[in-house]
């Protein structure tokens, strides 16, 4: 960074500054923890039993250091190639009609609350409202360090059991929604899109309730014909901007798809996405009636505090999943 002309290439300098920030965020906390440990070790060596005040102070600092180390240990689980990247998260309604559309809106709120609690930025890329209520499908970009590393744990079908607010007879309903998470990848990834392989459709952006929010065909949907993968964007100011964003998302999806061919785990993930979004394929269940329970079927981790989870308190579920991926035998 100190070399002459470093800042002349803004794209390269931005990339290196981001890499430096990421490396510092890894190294500096460990150095801080090491320094704290050395200080505590020195204090302990001169400790006298009758000095109760110092004993209490050291005990307090040891407990604080242990919490710091637990956080650092957890971060070692986020060592995938793209774990430090931003995340592109999509939610789609499944079996259940209006119920599922409402479930999508609830999941959207949950992930937005999770992102806010971690200091992440949220940008809506595309959203389609349900015919009667809720959201049929939505794609958001979550920007922040390790956003993908955390949220990749959410990929799969999510099942809700509750008393329906749309049922006059107050019967219990089951709803399904699928969540897909891919990393936002850099522009320099080796993905070449041939024009003949793309079908580009333009249409008018739709707001809440389905009404058109502008009078021009600015929204863009791009289909990659060889793979059938689709990306769309309607929330930028112009058709050109929507097209660029959609292309960026499509590249990320194709890149992840191609990686999936080479890596058995990702191959299974994408194969699972082709299954129907219905009973028997869920990765997590949220039960609000006749009892309160959220259970992850991959790790068996569960909690009865549904409200905490719906307010974005997903950290324990994510940690359990990441640990299970590092230690498959523990599942």
C-alpha positions in Angstrom: 0.0 0.0 0.0 2.9 2.3 0.5 4.2 1.8 -3.0 4.1 4.7 -5.4 1.0 4.7 -7.6 -0.9 2.2 -5.4 -4.0 4.4 -5.3 -4.0 5.0 -9.0 -5.9 1.8 -9.6 -9.0 2.3 -7.5 -10.3 -1.2 -8.2 -7.1 -3.0 -7.1 -6.5 -0.7 -4.1 -10.1 -1.2 -2.9 -9.6 -5.0 -3.1 -6.3 -4.9 -1.2 -7.6 -2.6 1.5 -10.6 -4.9 2.0 -8.2 -7.9 2.3 -6.0 -6.0 4.8 -9.1 -5.2 6.9 -10.1 -8.9 6.8 -6.6 -10.0 7.9 -6.5 -7.5 10.7 -9.9 -8.5 12.0 -8.4 -12.1 12.3 -5.0 -11.3 13.7 -5.6 -8.4 16.0 -8.2 -10.1 18.3 -5.8 -13.0 18.8 -3.0 -10.6 19.7 -5.2 -8.8 22.1 -6.3 -12.1 23.8 -2.6 -13.2 24.0 -1.7 -9.9 25.7 -4.5 -10.2 28.2 -3.4 -13.7 29.0 0.2 -12.6 29.6 -1.0 -9.8 31.9 -3.2 -12.2 33.9 -0.3 -14.7 34.2 1.9 -12.0 35.6 -0.7 -10.9 38.1 -1.3 -14.4 39.2 2.4 -15.0 39.9 2.4 -12.2 42.5 -1.1 -12.9 43.9 -1.5 -13.4 47.6 -4.5 -15.3 49.0 -5.5 -12.5 51.4 -5.8 -10.0 48.6 -9.5 -10.7 48.0 -10.0 -7.7 45.8 -7.3 -8.7 43.4 -8.5 -12.3 43.3 -12.0 -11.1 42.4 -10.6 -8.8 39.7 -8.5 -11.6 38.2 -11.4 -14.0 38.2 -13.6 -11.4 36.4 -10.9 -10.9 33.8 -10.4 -14.6 33.3 -14.1 -15.1 32.6 -14.0 -12.2 30.1 -11.0 -13.7 28.4 -12.7 -17.1 28.1 -15.7 -15.4 26.4 -13.3 -13.7 23.9 -11.6 -17.1 23.2 -15.0 -18.8 22.6 -15.8 -16.1 20.0 -12.4 -16.5 18.4 -12.7 -20.3 18.3 -16.1 -19.9 16.6 -14.6 -17.7 14.0 -12.1 -20.5 13.0 -15.2 -22.3 11.7 -15.6 -19.6 9.1 -12.6 -20.6 6.9 -14.4 -21.3 3.6 -13.1 -19.6 0.4 -16.1 -17.2 0.4 -17.1 -17.1 4.0 -15.9 -13.6 4.5 -18.0 -12.3 1.5 -21.4 -10.6 1.4 -24.4 -12.9 1.1 -27.2 -13.0 -1.5 -30.2 -14.4 0.2 -33.4 -15.5 -1.5 -36.6 -16.7 0.1 -39.4 -18.5 -2.0 -42.9 -19.5 -0.9 -43.7 -23.2 -1.1 -46.7 -25.4 -0.4 -49.3 -23.5 1.5 -50.6 -20.6 -0.7 -51.2 -17.3 1.2 -49.9 -19.0 4.4 -46.5 -19.6 2.8 -46.4 -16.0 1.4 -46.9 -14.7 4.9 -44.2 -17.1 6.2 -41.8 -15.7 3.6 -42.4 -12.2 5.0 -41.8 -13.5 8.6 -38.5 -15.1 7.5 -37.5 -11.9 5.7 -38.0 -9.9 8.9 -36.1 -12.5 10.9 -33.0 -12.3 8.6 -33.2 -8.5 8.5 -33.2 -8.5 12.3 -30.2 -10.9 12.3 -28.3 -8.7 9.8 -29.0 -5.5 11.8 -27.8 -7.2 15.1 -24.5 -7.9 13.4 -24.1 -4.4 11.9 -24.7 -5.6 8.3 -26.2 -3.5 5.6 -29.3 -4.8 3.8 -30.3 -4.0 0.2 -33.4 -5.4 -1.5 -32.7 -6.7 -5.0 -36.0 -8.1 -6.0 -39.4 -8.7 -4.3 -42.7 -10.0 -5.5 -45.7 -9.6 -3.2 -48.2 -12.4 -2.6 -51.6 -12.1 -4.2 -53.5 -11.7 -0.9 -50.8 -11.1 1.7 -47.1 -11.5 2.4 -44.3 -12.0 -0.1 -44.1 -14.7 -2.8 -40.3 -14.4 -3.3 -37.6 -11.9 -2.4 -33.9 -11.5 -2.9 -31.7 -9.3 -0.6 -28.0 -8.5 -0.5 -26.6 -8.6 3.0 -23.3 -6.7 3.1 -20.8 -7.2 6.0 -17.8 -9.3 7.0 -18.6 -13.0 7.1 -22.2 -12.5 6.1 -22.1 -15.5 3.8 -20.1 -17.6 6.3 -22.9 -17.2 8.8 -25.9 -17.3 6.6 -24.9 -20.3 4.5 -26.3 -22.3 7.5 -29.8 -21.1 6.6 -29.9 -22.8 3.1 -32.8 -25.2 2.8 -36.6 -25.6 3.5 -38.1 -23.9 6.6 -41.4 -25.2 8.0 -43.9 -23.3 10.1 -46.8 -24.7 12.2 -49.2 -22.3 13.7 -52.9 -21.2 14.1 -53.6 -19.4 10.8 -54.5 -15.7 11.1 -56.2 -16.2 7.7 -58.5 -19.0 8.8 -61.8 -17.9 10.3 -62.1 -21.3 12.0 -58.7 -20.8 13.7 -57.3 -24.1 12.5 -53.7 -25.1 12.6 -51.8 -24.8 9.3 -48.4 -25.9 8.1 -46.4 -23.6 5.7 -43.1 -24.0 3.8 -40.5 -21.6 2.3 -37.1 -22.3 0.8 -34.1 -20.2 1.6 -31.1 -20.1 -0.8 -27.9 -18.3 0.1 -24.9 -17.7 -2.2 -21.8 -15.5 -1.7 -21.5 -12.3 -3.6 -18.4 -12.9 -5.7 -15.9 -10.5 -7.2 -16.2 -9.2 -10.7 -12.9 -10.9 -11.7 -14.3 -14.5 -11.2 -13.7 -16.6 -14.3 -17.3 -16.8 -15.6 -17.9 -15.9 -19.2 -21.5 -15.3 -20.2 -22.2 -15.8 -23.9 -25.0 -13.6 -25.3 -26.6 -16.6 -27.1 -26.9 -18.4 -23.7 -28.9 -15.6 -22.1 -32.6 -14.7 -22.3 -33.3 -11.2 -21.1 -36.8 -10.2 -20.2 -37.8 -6.7 -19.1 -41.0 -5.7 -17.3 -42.4 -3.1 -15.0 -41.4 -3.1 -11.4 -44.1 -4.2 -9.0 -44.6 -2.7 -5.5 -46.6 -3.9 -2.5 -49.9 -5.2 -3.6 -48.8 -5.8 -7.1 -49.1 -2.2 -8.5 -46.6 -0.9 -11.0 -44.1 1.5 -9.3 -43.0 3.1 -12.5 -44.2 3.6 -16.1 -41.2 2.1 -17.9 -40.1 -1.5 -18.3 -37.1 -1.1 -16.0 -37.1 -4.4 -14.2 -34.9 -7.1 -15.7 -35.0 -10.9 -15.5 -32.0 -12.9 -17.0 -32.2 -16.6 -17.6 -29.0 -18.7 -18.3 -30.3 -21.2 -20.8 -27.7 -23.9 -20.4 -28.3 -24.3 -16.6 -31.8 -22.8 -16.3 -30.5 -20.5 -13.5 -32.4 -17.2 -13.2 -31.6 -13.8 -11.7 -33.7 -10.7 -11.6 -33.6 -7.2 -10.2 -36.2 -4.4 -10.1 -35.1 -2.1 -7.3 -32.4 -0.1 -9.1 -33.1 3.3 -10.7 -32.7 2.3 -14.3 -33.0 -0.7 -16.6 -29.2 -0.6 -17.1 -28.5 -0.7 -13.4 -31.0 -3.5 -12.9 -29.4 -5.5 -15.7 -25.9 -5.1 -14.2 -27.1 -6.2 -10.8 -29.0 -9.2 -12.2 -25.9 -10.2 -14.2 -23.8 -10.0 -11.1 -26.2 -12.3 -9.2 -26.4 -14.7 -12.1 -22.6 -14.9 -12.3 -22.5 -15.7 -8.6 -25.2 -18.4 -9.0 -23.5 -20.0 -12.0 -20.1 -19.9 -10.1 -21.7 -21.7 -7.1 -23.5 -24.1 -9.4 -20.2 -25.0 -11.2 -18.4 -25.4 -7.8 -21.3 -27.7 -6.9 -20.3 -30.1 -9.7 -16.8 -30.5 -8.3 -17.7 -30.6 -4.6 -20.0 -33.4 -3.5 -21.5 -31.4 -0.6 -22.6 -28.5 -2.8 -23.8 -31.0 -5.4 -26.2 -32.5 -2.8 -27.3 -29.0 -1.8 -28.3 -28.0 -5.3 -30.0 -31.4 -5.9 -32.0 -30.8 -2.7 -33.2 -27.5 -4.1 -35.0 -29.3 -6.9 -37.2 -31.2 -4.5 -40.7 -29.9 -3.8 -40.8 -27.3 -1.0 -43.1 -29.4 1.2 -43.3 -31.7 4.2 -40.3 -34.0 4.7 -37.7 -31.8 3.1 -37.3 -29.2 5.8 -34.0 -28.3 7.5 -35.7 -26.5 10.4 -39.2 -26.4 11.9 -40.8 -23.5 13.8 -43.8 -24.6 15.9 -46.0 -21.9 17.4 -49.0 -24.2 18.3 -49.8 -26.3 20.2 -46.4 -25.6 21.8 -43.4 -23.4 21.2 -40.4 -25.0 19.6 -37.8 -24.3 16.9 -35.7 -27.3 15.9 -33.0 -27.8 13.4 -33.3 -31.3 11.9 -29.6 -31.3 10.7 -28.1 -30.8 14.2 -31.1 -31.5 16.6 -30.4 -28.2 18.2 -33.6 -26.7 19.5 -35.1 -24.0 21.7 -38.6 -23.1 23.0 -38.0 -19.4 22.6 -39.7 -18.9 19.2 -39.9 -15.1 19.6 -36.2 -14.7 20.1 -35.5 -16.6 16.9 -38.1 -14.7 14.9 -36.4 -11.5 16.2 -33.1 -12.6 14.5 -31.5 -14.6 17.4 -30.1 -17.3 15.1 -26.5 -17.4 16.4 -26.8 -20.6 18.4 -28.4 -22.4 15.5 -25.7 -21.2 13.1 -22.9 -22.1 15.5 -24.4 -25.6 16.0 -24.6 -26.1 12.2 -21.0 -24.9 11.5 -19.7 -27.1 14.3 -21.5 -30.1 12.9 -20.0 -29.4 9.4 -16.5 -29.4 11.0 -17.2 -32.5 13.0 -19.6 -34.7 10.9 -19.2 -37.6 13.3 -20.9 -35.5 16.0 -24.2 -35.4 14.1 
